Structures are given as C-alpha cells and as structure tokens.
Amino acid sequence: MTQSRSSSRDGKRERPKGGSSTVRRSPKARSGAGRRGFILTVTDGRNAGREYFFETEASLGRTDENNVIIMDPGVSRRHARIAGGEGIFTIEDQGSSNGTRLNGERLTSPEVLRDGDYLQIGETTMLFSVLDVAHEEVTGRTSFAELEEALADRKYTAEKKYWQVRLRAIMRSKGALAAVLAVLVLGGGYGVWSVLRSGKAGIIIDRSSEVIAYSDGDEFFNKVYGYGPYDKAHREKVQVEFEYLGGRATLQYGAWGIDKVGELQVSINGQKVSDTPLTMGRWVYGLKVVVPRELLSKGKPNRVVFKSTLNPPGKDKWEICYVQILQEAIPPANREEARLQFDLAKKAFEDGEIAPFNLYTALGKFKKVRDLLEELPQKPEIYAETLEYIEKTDQLLTQKFQDALFDARRAERFKGADESKKVLRRALGFFGKEDFRYREIKRQLDAMEG
C-alpha cells in the first residue's frame, strides 16, 4: 500500500525505524526492569558507545559542571538540559551558541522526548532511551499534533484486518491451497508473504519486482516508496524506469531509516553508483547522484534501482521520497562567460541574507558556470570551486526548507493556522517554482487552504 506523504515527513519529528516497539535500545535499557529514568547512548562522536543513566534530569555541556561533558569546540558551557519524571521527559536548549538538534531539527523551545529520539550537540549524536517499563508507552505516545500519522496507521491496520478475516474465511471453507491461490488472485498476482503467528494471518503484498514509470508530475513526486510507515509494498527494492534525453542526468531524492553503512544501494542499469548516506532516524532531503553518462542509453528505457541490502531476509525499515531525475543540456564550453557568471554567482551568494531569493539565484548561476566548463578537457581552477559552491548553496537551501516546515508546524500549534500559512508563504520566496522544495511547500500550503 503506497501512501502520499503524511505529516511526519512534513516537518514533524520522525521516530527511528519501526516506532517505539522496534527502536534500538542499549543493553541497559533492555534489561532495566525495576529501574526508572532514561539512558543517553553516544552513537557518533568522541565517546561513541558510552552510556549515561539518569533518573530524572541531566545537564549537557562542555564544562565539568555538567552531568554529560562533551569536549567539542562547538558545544557551549551549559548547552542543553533534560528533565522530567514518570516516564515523560523534555529537552531544552540552554541558549547555546550553535543550538541543539532533535532528530535533525533545531530546538527553539522545550520539546517532549520520545523513546528512540536522536539528540545532536556539536559533533556528538546520542540516542535517548526510556528506562521505565511501567510508563514507557506514555513517552512513546507523547508528541505534538500527530493526527495525520495516526490516521495513516489506522488505515493500514484496517486494511490488514480485512485481509486477515478474508484469508481465514477462505481457509476454513476451501483449505490452505485454495487460500494461497485466492490471495494471489486478489493481490493482483504480486509476490505474497503470509505470516501465521498465534493463529493470526498477516499478509504483505510485495511490489519489489514491479517497475515504476518515472514522471515529472505531482502524483509520482508526492509518493513514498520502500518498506516503512508510509509504504510497505517495496520491501526489497524500488525500480524506476526513465528515458534519457542526453546531457547531464542527476538523480535526486530523500531518504529515511538508513542507519547502517551500505544499507541502501543505488544502481543505474545494473551498475552501482552510490550508497545512501545515514539518515539517523530522520528524513534527509536533497540527496543527489550525478549519473555517469556512459551508463545511460538514448532510445531505450534506463532503470534506477534503490535496493535494500538487508531485505530479504530481514524486516529492516527504509523509505525514499521526492524522487526526481533532473536532465540538463550541456552548452558549448565558454571560459569568458563562465568567469562572468561565477562573479555574479558569488555576489548573489554573499547577499543571501539580504533577500531570500539570492541564494537560489546563486545556485542557478553556479550551475551555469559548471555547465559552461563541463566540456573542457582541462578544467580551470574555478570549476572545482564552483562544484563546492553548488553543494554548499544547495545545503543551505535545504536547511531553510526544513526549518520552514518545522516553523510552520510550530506556528500552527501555538499561533494558529493563519500564522502557519504566513511561514509557508514566506518560505516560497526562497525557491524557484521548478524546485522540489518549492513544490512541497506549495503542496502543504494548498492543503491548508482547502
């Protein structure tokens, strides 16, 4: 069942794969019966693997006055504080210089922590685990404004129950063989996994073998593919076919649930071109792969495959979104024009804080410089500098995009829908209409306006 994006990808905090029931916990958290509190496990940074146990509160910072000392130049003396009890804990940034991030989003006010959340302070990432058997579910459920996610889960549960009842009825009347045949027919002929546990039948229809036709339209753009909260129909891989028009082809997408190196591989026409980077329990947008031209063919279908290296045989959660294949014609080389565009691009980049659209203008001009130098056998120095600027500018724009979604959700919660709309309308001014970030912000704004 493939669903359009629901609200947890629209700026809401994402729980690591599988929700609270399958979140990775440290050995202490798993064996913590009889103890209450929480554990912070360093997953990335100088003290990776170290665990800290607290009953009610903890302070985090650079000096020894804190419970958790993080020796990092980017960490403030008193950086952040966690406090609470009875299974419910909140985190608050203490006015730090570089901020505290919760599942990738910068804190602007206290937030309720959930079992399995990730905290990032400087270069250190920590996993938050509840150590409270009696109250763990309370923390697992506590969040702000998750109505759409709950409705999506309810829809999936209802469909699952329908198939369970249908299969049991067929088995009683026709036997197991007839049941399997009926499921294959009703499921459209796709591969079927039937899992019988405790007398219950659970059915997952896998569409990993199905090839999806690529489209620039919103229907394709707005779908999530993979094996996770919003699509359970592509457990092993997602296959997309497209037509190559010549020139440069860039694959762009977002990903969630990638917490192991090499977990999700990207290939073009059977050749691996990339591993999806780690996403650490959150959605990461704007991932790019410039496709080598020698792998592409004109006049026949080309196929991009996102393949999970853990499924089968496992049930590892992963998803992709915002899949785009951007194709650009490469103009004849022109050093003089490239230098002119480079100077204009740098000026626009430096004025990025003066007017919101300047960064996007800079990105377009830097790309033009790259294209004007692409066909030269010997690239000048500004070519490498231009590629660095493209990456840096695109990252800044993606951060503005994520901040806008987060700010809009917060504004809706505390100030109402009208204030949230203002945030989204203002954010539209950062991007061109063809950009995936503009399209997603506009989709949300249209949905809010009815």
Secondary structure, 3 states (H helix, E strand, C coil): CECECCHHHCCCCCCCCCCCCCCCCCHHHHCCCCCCCEEEEEEECCCCCCEEEECCEEEEECCCCCCEECCCCCCCCCCEEEEEECCEEEEEECCCCCCEEECCEECCCCEECCCCCEEEECCEEEEEEECCCCCHHHHHHCCCCCHHHHHHHHHHHHHHHHHHHHHHHHHHHHCHHHHHHHHHHHCCCCEEEEEEECCEEEEEEECCCCEEECCCCHHHHCECEEECCCECCCCCEEEEEECCCCCEEEEEEEEECCCCCCCEEEEECCEEEEECCCCCCCCEEEEEEEECHHHCCCCCCEEEEEEECCCCCCCCCEEEEEEEEEEECCCCCCHHHHHHHHHHHHHHHHCCCCCCCHHHHHHHHHHHHHHHHCCCCCCCHHHHHHHHHHHHHHHHHHHHHHHHHHHHHHHHHHCCHHHHHHHHHHHHCCCCCCCHHHHHHHHHHHHHCC
